[in-house]
Amino acid sequence: MKTKRLAAALLAVVMLTGCSLGDSSESGKKDKKSKSVSSSQTDGSSADDSAPVVEYTDDYTTLCKGLVSDMAQGNFSSTADLLTDSARAKLDEDKLTNAWGQLENSAGKYQETLFSQSQLAEDGNTTAIVYTKFENMKINFTFGVNSDGKLVGMFFTQATDGVEPENTDNYTEERISVGDLDLGGMLTMPKYAYKPPLVVLVQGSGQNNMNEGTTFYELAHGLAERGVAVMRVNKRYNQYPELEDENVTVKEEVLDDADAAIALARQYVNSGKVGGIVLVGHSLGGLLAPSIAANNTDINGMISLAGTPRSITDVFYDQIQAQLAAYNGSHKKELEQLFDQLNAYIDGGWVDNTNPLPFRLEFKKAYWDSLTDIKPAEVAKGLDMPMLFLQGDSDVRVFADKDYAIWQQELGDKAGCYFKLYEGLGHFFNEKTGSFDTEVMDDIAGFAKEIC
């Protein structure tokens, strides 16, 4: 089994949908050398179809299920106390507490443990995976446990449901492989459209698979039903977490693979399978969309969904301030610490590139420097293509009165730039019904057809 990590969607403070904890390289790589598997299922729960259910033996699965239960109840010391010295150097009780709070901001409250399984590696360590259900999504917790019962590392990921090709009355799907890394992806083609436009989707930040939770899964199928083809692709460090190191920048994390996806899309245009290419970026993908478009000027246009034209640190600053003003719960102390750490970074006080920034647990300073250097509005001003900027007025992660207003201020007079603000929609455009909003789908499809 290959474990996959998922971190934040654009804003680490309030949008975390997964986060690496401790030394994940010690535990995640065990999967490739596993010799045996054991699994247990809680009474009354149903197992994920993607996970094997085999004869049960207690290879630390009971221990790790208990640790998840403890954390769900606010007890993080039981997990912290089991960390090895090397793991404790990267992870402590405070970081566990903060990471859990960030997870709940996106996933909602913990509901139940579905089942667990373990893999015994050749070096004697065990990888134990606890599959859980939160209010908004399923989360998998992966623990690396040595022969002494100590934790060498842990991380949690969003369950990767819904990545099998589907075939309906309106569309068909096929697996695709993108770039030199053979990133897994999906091409969704409408059945009754001649040379449809092809939308290439780019996720928000963090190690999301091709579906970005359910956001891109729903959007891809909704657009296909409206006569638009869609390409969605796993992010690099979702599929290959072992490739991540301290030198990662946004170029490796997003930009290079977005270029590779567009290169494949270009082949479909040249073969006559589709009629043109539209880049659609959500959250961080919306921030980076102008930069991706600037490197692929032959595409027909771009759309930013809840992207920001501002420096990411400016968005964080406003975001944490808003949370501090509205929140008086148990995690307020952590928010105050995050605010202090963010200010230290802005003031140049965080210079150690070998350690993660405190306000973002997995990426190092090189990544944040590379992201901070990007000026989306300035890049967009130099683009000669149609651009559409879509935003929900209830978004508490990217702000309609600041980020969206700046897009309009900077690009409102530029020919071919269009803007739309949706009443009652937030960052994931699903607040009205729990599914991706149909009006937004209509507008994306209409724009794509108009320019292709």
C-alpha positions as CSV (number, residue, x, y, z in Angstrom):
1,M,0.0,0.0,0.0
2,K,1.3,3.5,-0.8
3,T,0.3,6.2,1.7
4,K,-0.3,9.7,0.4
5,R,-0.1,13.0,2.3
6,L,-2.5,15.9,2.0
7,A,-1.8,19.2,3.6
8,A,-3.5,22.6,3.2
9,A,-5.9,23.9,0.6
10,L,-4.7,27.7,0.1
11,L,-4.5,28.9,3.6
12,A,-2.7,26.8,6.2
13,V,-4.3,28.3,9.2
14,V,-8.0,27.6,8.4
15,M,-8.0,25.3,5.4
16,L,-5.8,22.4,6.5
17,T,-7.1,19.1,5.1
18,G,-4.2,17.1,6.2
19,C,-0.7,17.6,7.5
20,S,2.5,15.7,7.9
21,L,3.5,15.2,11.5
22,G,6.9,14.1,12.7
23,D,9.3,12.3,10.4
24,S,6.9,10.9,7.8
25,S,9.8,9.7,5.7
26,E,10.5,7.0,8.4
27,S,6.9,5.7,8.3
28,G,5.7,6.4,4.8
29,K,8.5,4.4,3.1
30,K,7.8,1.3,5.1
31,D,4.8,0.6,2.8
32,K,6.9,-0.3,-0.2
33,K,8.7,-3.1,1.8
34,S,5.8,-4.5,3.6
35,K,5.6,-8.3,4.1
36,S,2.3,-8.8,5.8
37,V,-1.0,-6.9,6.5
38,S,-3.4,-7.1,9.4
39,S,-6.7,-5.3,9.6
40,S,-9.5,-4.7,12.1
41,Q,-12.9,-3.2,11.7
42,T,-15.0,-1.6,14.4
43,D,-18.5,-2.9,15.2
44,G,-21.2,-1.5,13.0
45,S,-18.9,0.4,10.6
46,S,-18.5,-0.1,6.9
47,A,-15.0,-0.4,5.4
48,D,-13.7,1.7,2.5
49,D,-13.8,-0.4,-0.6
50,S,-10.2,0.6,-1.4
51,A,-8.8,-1.0,1.7
52,P,-8.2,-4.7,2.2
53,V,-9.9,-6.5,5.0
54,V,-7.9,-9.6,6.0
55,E,-7.4,-11.7,9.1
56,Y,-7.0,-9.6,12.2
57,T,-3.8,-9.5,14.3
58,D,-3.0,-6.8,16.7
59,D,0.1,-5.2,15.2
60,Y,-0.2,-1.9,17.0
61,T,-3.6,-1.2,15.5
62,T,-5.3,-1.1,18.8
63,L,-2.7,1.2,20.2
64,C,-3.0,3.6,17.3
65,K,-6.8,3.6,17.3
66,G,-6.6,4.6,20.9
67,L,-4.2,7.4,20.1
68,V,-6.7,8.8,17.5
69,S,-9.5,8.5,20.1
70,D,-7.4,10.3,22.6
71,M,-6.6,13.2,20.3
72,A,-10.3,13.5,19.3
73,Q,-11.0,14.0,23.0
74,G,-8.3,16.6,23.4
75,N,-5.7,14.4,24.9
76,F,-2.5,14.8,22.9
77,S,0.0,13.8,25.6
78,S,-0.5,10.1,25.1
79,T,0.7,10.4,21.5
80,A,3.5,12.9,22.3
81,D,4.8,10.6,25.1
82,L,5.3,7.7,22.7
83,L,7.4,9.7,20.2
84,T,11.1,8.6,19.8
85,D,13.7,11.3,20.5
86,S,14.2,12.0,16.8
87,A,10.5,12.3,16.2
88,R,10.0,14.5,19.3
89,A,12.6,16.9,17.9
90,K,10.2,17.7,15.0
91,L,6.9,17.2,16.8
92,D,5.6,17.9,20.3
93,E,2.3,18.1,22.1
94,D,1.7,21.8,21.1
95,K,2.2,21.0,17.4
96,L,-0.1,18.0,17.7
97,T,-2.8,20.2,19.3
98,N,-2.4,22.9,16.7
99,A,-2.5,20.4,13.8
100,W,-5.6,18.7,15.1
101,G,-7.4,22.1,15.4
102,Q,-6.4,23.0,11.8
103,L,-7.7,19.6,10.6
104,E,-11.1,20.2,12.3
105,N,-11.4,23.5,10.6
106,S,-11.7,21.7,7.2
107,A,-12.7,18.2,8.1
108,G,-15.2,19.0,10.8
109,K,-15.4,17.1,14.1
110,Y,-14.2,13.5,14.4
111,Q,-17.1,11.1,14.3
112,E,-15.9,7.5,14.3
113,T,-13.1,5.1,13.5
114,L,-14.1,2.8,10.7
115,F,-11.3,0.2,10.8
116,S,-7.5,-0.1,11.0
117,Q,-4.7,-2.1,9.4
118,S,-1.0,-2.5,9.8
119,Q,2.0,-3.5,7.6
120,L,5.2,-5.1,9.0
121,A,8.3,-3.8,7.3
122,E,11.5,-5.8,6.8
123,D,13.4,-3.6,9.3
124,G,11.0,-4.5,12.1
125,N,9.0,-1.3,12.1
126,T,5.3,-1.3,11.6
127,T,3.1,1.1,9.6
128,A,-0.4,1.2,11.2
129,I,-3.2,3.1,9.4
130,V,-6.4,4.1,11.2
131,Y,-9.3,5.0,8.9
132,T,-11.7,7.5,10.3
133,K,-14.7,9.5,9.5
134,F,-15.0,13.2,10.2
135,E,-18.1,15.4,9.5
136,N,-16.9,16.6,6.1
137,M,-14.6,13.9,4.9
138,K,-12.8,10.6,5.7
139,I,-9.3,10.9,7.2
140,N,-6.6,8.3,7.3
141,F,-4.0,8.4,10.2
142,T,-0.7,6.7,9.5
143,F,1.7,5.8,12.4
144,G,5.2,4.5,12.2
145,V,5.9,2.3,15.2
146,N,9.2,0.7,16.1
147,S,9.7,-2.7,17.8
148,D,9.7,-1.0,21.2
149,G,6.2,0.4,20.6
150,K,7.5,3.9,20.1
151,L,6.3,6.3,17.3
152,V,9.0,7.1,14.7
153,G,6.5,9.4,12.9
154,M,2.9,10.0,12.0
155,F,0.8,11.9,9.5
156,F,-2.8,12.1,8.3
157,T,-4.3,12.2,4.8
158,Q,-7.7,12.7,3.3
159,A,-9.1,9.4,2.0
160,T,-8.8,9.2,-1.8
161,D,-12.3,8.2,-2.7
162,G,-13.8,8.4,-6.2
163,V,-10.7,8.1,-8.4
164,E,-12.0,5.3,-10.5
165,P,-13.1,6.2,-14.1
166,E,-16.8,6.6,-14.5
167,N,-19.0,6.1,-17.6
168,T,-22.4,7.7,-17.6
169,D,-25.0,8.6,-20.2
170,N,-23.3,12.0,-20.5
171,Y,-19.6,11.5,-20.2
172,T,-16.8,8.9,-20.2
173,E,-13.5,8.9,-18.2
174,E,-10.1,7.5,-18.8
175,R,-7.0,7.4,-16.7
176,I,-4.1,9.6,-18.0
177,S,-0.4,9.9,-17.0
178,V,1.1,13.3,-16.9
179,G,4.7,14.5,-17.2
180,D,8.0,12.7,-16.6
181,L,6.8,11.6,-13.2
182,D,3.7,9.8,-14.7
183,L,1.4,11.6,-12.3
184,G,-2.0,9.9,-12.2
185,G,-4.9,11.8,-13.6
186,M,-8.3,11.6,-15.2
187,L,-9.7,12.9,-18.5
188,T,-13.5,13.4,-18.4
189,M,-15.0,13.7,-21.9
190,P,-18.6,14.7,-22.7
191,K,-20.2,12.2,-25.0
192,Y,-22.2,14.5,-27.2
193,A,-19.9,17.4,-27.9
194,Y,-17.7,17.9,-31.0
195,K,-14.2,19.2,-30.1
196,P,-15.3,20.5,-26.7
197,P,-13.1,23.0,-24.7
198,L,-10.8,21.2,-22.3
199,V,-10.5,22.6,-18.8
200,V,-7.3,21.9,-16.9
201,L,-7.8,22.0,-13.2
202,V,-5.1,23.1,-10.7
203,Q,-5.7,22.5,-7.0
204,G,-5.2,24.6,-3.9
205,S,-2.1,24.2,-1.8
206,G,-1.3,20.9,0.0
207,Q,-0.8,17.4,-1.3
208,N,-4.3,16.8,-2.7
209,N,-5.1,14.0,-5.1
210,M,-6.8,14.8,-8.4
211,N,-10.2,15.4,-6.7
212,E,-9.2,18.0,-4.2
213,G,-11.6,16.5,-1.7
214,T,-14.8,16.4,-3.6
215,T,-14.4,19.9,-5.2
216,F,-12.8,18.8,-8.5
217,Y,-14.6,15.5,-8.6
218,E,-18.0,17.4,-8.7
219,L,-16.7,20.1,-10.9
220,A,-15.3,17.7,-13.5
221,H,-18.5,15.8,-13.8
222,G,-20.7,18.9,-13.7
223,L,-18.7,20.5,-16.6
224,A,-18.7,17.3,-18.6
225,E,-22.5,17.2,-18.3
226,R,-22.4,20.8,-19.7
227,G,-20.3,19.8,-22.8
228,V,-16.9,20.6,-21.4
229,A,-14.0,18.2,-21.2
230,V,-11.9,18.3,-17.9
231,M,-8.4,17.1,-17.0
232,R,-7.5,16.7,-13.3
233,V,-4.2,15.4,-12.0
234,N,-2.7,14.3,-8.7
235,K,-0.3,16.7,-7.1
236,R,3.4,15.6,-7.1
237,Y,3.9,15.2,-3.3
238,N,0.6,13.4,-2.9
239,Q,1.7,10.7,-5.3
240,Y,5.4,10.8,-4.4
241,P,5.8,12.2,-0.8
242,E,9.3,10.8,-0.6
243,L,10.5,13.3,-3.2
244,E,9.8,16.3,-1.0
245,D,12.9,17.9,0.6
246,E,13.9,21.2,2.2
247,N,14.6,22.8,-1.2
248,V,11.0,22.5,-2.5
249,T,9.6,25.6,-4.0
250,V,6.3,26.4,-5.6
251,K,7.9,25.6,-9.0
252,E,8.3,21.9,-8.1
253,E,5.1,21.8,-6.0
254,V,2.8,23.2,-8.6
255,L,4.1,25.1,-11.6
256,D,6.2,22.4,-13.4
257,D,3.4,19.8,-13.2
258,A,0.7,22.3,-14.3
259,D,2.9,23.0,-17.4
260,A,3.1,19.2,-18.0
261,A,-0.7,18.9,-17.8
262,I,-1.1,21.7,-20.3
263,A,1.5,20.1,-22.6
264,L,-0.7,16.9,-22.6
265,A,-3.8,19.0,-23.2
266,R,-2.0,20.6,-26.1
267,Q,-1.6,17.1,-27.7
268,Y,-5.4,16.6,-27.4
269,V,-5.9,19.9,-29.2
270,N,-3.5,19.0,-32.0
271,S,-5.1,15.6,-32.5
272,G,-8.6,17.2,-32.8
273,K,-10.0,15.6,-29.7
274,V,-10.7,18.9,-28.1
275,G,-11.1,22.5,-29.4
276,G,-9.0,24.5,-26.9
277,I,-7.6,24.8,-23.4
278,V,-8.9,26.8,-20.4
279,L,-6.9,26.8,-17.2
280,V,-8.9,26.8,-14.0
281,G,-7.1,27.2,-10.7
282,H,-8.8,27.1,-7.3
283,S,-7.5,28.8,-4.1
284,L,-3.6,28.6,-4.4
285,G,-4.2,27.4,-8.0
286,G,-6.1,30.7,-8.6
287,L,-3.2,32.7,-7.2
288,L,-0.8,30.8,-9.5
289,A,-3.1,30.8,-12.6
290,P,-1.7,34.0,-14.1
291,S,1.9,32.6,-13.7
292,I,0.9,29.3,-15.3
293,A,-0.9,31.1,-18.1
294,A,2.2,33.3,-18.7
295,N,4.3,30.2,-19.3
296,N,1.6,28.8,-21.7
297,T,0.4,31.7,-23.7
298,D,-1.1,29.5,-26.4
299,I,-4.0,28.5,-24.1
300,N,-7.4,30.1,-24.8
301,G,-7.9,31.6,-21.3
302,M,-7.9,31.2,-17.6
303,I,-10.2,31.3,-14.6
304,S,-9.4,32.0,-11.0
305,L,-11.7,30.4,-8.4
306,A,-11.3,32.1,-5.0
307,G,-7.7,33.0,-5.8
308,T,-5.9,36.0,-4.3
309,P,-3.8,38.7,-6.0
310,R,-2.1,39.5,-2.8
311,S,1.0,38.2,-1.1
312,I,0.2,35.0,0.8
313,T,1.5,36.4,4.0
314,D,-0.9,39.4,3.7
315,V,-3.8,36.9,3.4
316,F,-2.6,34.9,6.4
317,Y,-2.3,38.1,8.4
318,D,-5.9,39.1,7.8
319,Q,-7.1,35.6,8.2
320,I,-5.6,35.0,11.6
321,Q,-6.8,38.5,12.8
322,A,-10.3,37.6,11.7
323,Q,-10.2,34.3,13.6
324,L,-8.8,35.9,16.7
325,A,-11.6,38.4,16.8
326,A,-14.3,35.7,16.3
327,Y,-12.9,32.7,18.2
328,N,-12.6,32.2,22.0
329,G,-12.2,28.4,22.0
330,S,-9.4,26.2,23.2
331,H,-7.2,26.8,20.2
332,K,-7.1,30.6,20.6
333,K,-3.7,30.4,22.2
334,E,-2.4,28.5,19.2
335,L,-3.8,31.2,16.9
336,E,-2.0,33.8,18.9
337,Q,1.2,31.8,18.5
338,L,0.7,31.5,14.8
339,F,0.2,35.2,14.5
340,D,3.5,35.9,16.3
341,Q,5.3,33.4,14.1
342,L,3.8,34.8,10.9
343,N,5.0,38.3,12.0
344,A,8.5,36.9,12.7
345,Y,8.6,35.5,9.1
346,I,7.3,38.8,7.6
347,D,10.0,40.7,9.6
348,G,12.7,38.4,8.4
349,G,13.1,36.6,11.8
350,W,12.8,33.1,10.4
351,V,15.9,32.2,8.5
352,D,16.5,28.5,9.1
353,N,15.6,26.7,5.9
354,T,16.2,23.3,7.3
355,N,13.1,23.4,9.5
356,P,9.5,24.0,8.6
357,L,8.0,27.3,9.4
358,P,5.9,27.1,12.6
359,F,2.7,28.3,10.9
360,R,3.0,25.7,8.1
361,L,4.2,22.3,9.3
362,E,5.6,20.6,6.3
363,F,7.1,23.1,3.9
364,K,10.4,24.9,4.5
365,K,11.3,28.6,4.2
366,A,12.5,28.1,0.5
367,Y,8.9,27.3,-0.4
368,W,7.3,30.3,1.3
369,D,9.9,32.6,-0.1
370,S,9.2,31.4,-3.6
371,L,5.5,31.8,-3.1
372,T,5.8,35.2,-1.5
373,D,7.8,36.4,-4.5
374,I,4.9,35.9,-7.0
375,K,2.8,38.9,-7.8
376,P,-0.4,37.6,-9.4
377,A,-2.0,40.8,-10.4
378,E,1.2,42.2,-12.1
379,V,1.6,38.9,-14.0
380,A,-2.1,39.0,-15.1
381,K,-1.7,42.6,-16.4
382,G,0.8,41.2,-19.0
383,L,-1.5,38.4,-20.3
384,D,-3.2,38.7,-23.6
385,M,-6.1,36.2,-23.1
386,P,-9.6,36.2,-21.6
387,M,-9.6,35.9,-17.8
388,L,-12.5,35.3,-15.4
389,F,-12.3,35.8,-11.7
390,L,-15.0,34.1,-9.6
391,Q,-15.5,34.6,-5.8
392,G,-18.0,33.8,-3.1
393,D,-19.1,36.8,-0.9
394,S,-19.1,34.5,2.2
395,D,-15.5,33.3,1.7
396,V,-13.6,33.6,5.0
397,R,-10.4,32.3,3.6
398,V,-10.0,34.6,0.6
399,F,-11.9,37.9,1.1
400,A,-14.4,39.4,-1.2
401,D,-13.8,42.9,0.1
402,K,-10.0,42.7,-0.2
403,D,-8.8,40.0,-2.6
404,Y,-11.6,40.1,-5.1
405,A,-11.7,43.9,-4.9
406,I,-8.0,44.1,-5.7
407,W,-8.5,41.9,-8.8
408,Q,-11.2,44.3,-10.0
409,Q,-9.1,47.4,-9.1
410,E,-6.0,46.1,-10.9
411,L,-7.7,44.5,-13.9
412,G,-11.1,46.0,-14.2
413,D,-10.1,48.2,-17.1
414,K,-8.3,45.5,-19.0
415,A,-10.0,44.1,-22.1
416,G,-11.1,40.5,-21.8
417,C,-11.2,40.5,-17.9
418,Y,-14.5,39.5,-16.3
419,F,-15.6,39.2,-12.7
420,K,-18.5,37.7,-10.8
421,L,-19.3,37.6,-7.1
422,Y,-21.7,34.9,-5.8
423,E,-24.0,35.7,-2.9
424,G,-23.9,33.1,-0.1
425,L,-21.0,31.1,-1.5
426,G,-17.7,30.4,0.4
427,H,-14.3,29.2,-0.5
428,F,-15.4,25.8,-2.0
429,F,-18.5,27.1,-3.8
430,N,-20.7,24.5,-2.2
431,E,-22.4,26.3,0.8
432,K,-25.9,26.4,-0.6
433,T,-26.5,22.7,-1.2
434,G,-23.4,20.9,0.0
435,S,-22.3,20.3,-3.6
436,F,-20.4,22.5,-6.1
437,D,-22.8,25.3,-7.1
438,T,-24.5,24.8,-10.4
439,E,-24.6,28.5,-11.3
440,V,-20.8,28.6,-11.0
441,M,-20.6,25.5,-13.2
442,D,-22.8,27.2,-15.8
443,D,-20.6,30.2,-15.8
444,I,-17.3,28.2,-16.2
445,A,-18.8,26.2,-19.0
446,G,-20.2,29.2,-20.7
447,F,-16.9,31.1,-20.6
448,A,-15.0,28.0,-21.8
449,K,-17.3,27.5,-24.8
450,E,-17.2,31.2,-25.6
451,I,-13.4,31.4,-25.9
452,C,-12.6,28.0,-27.4
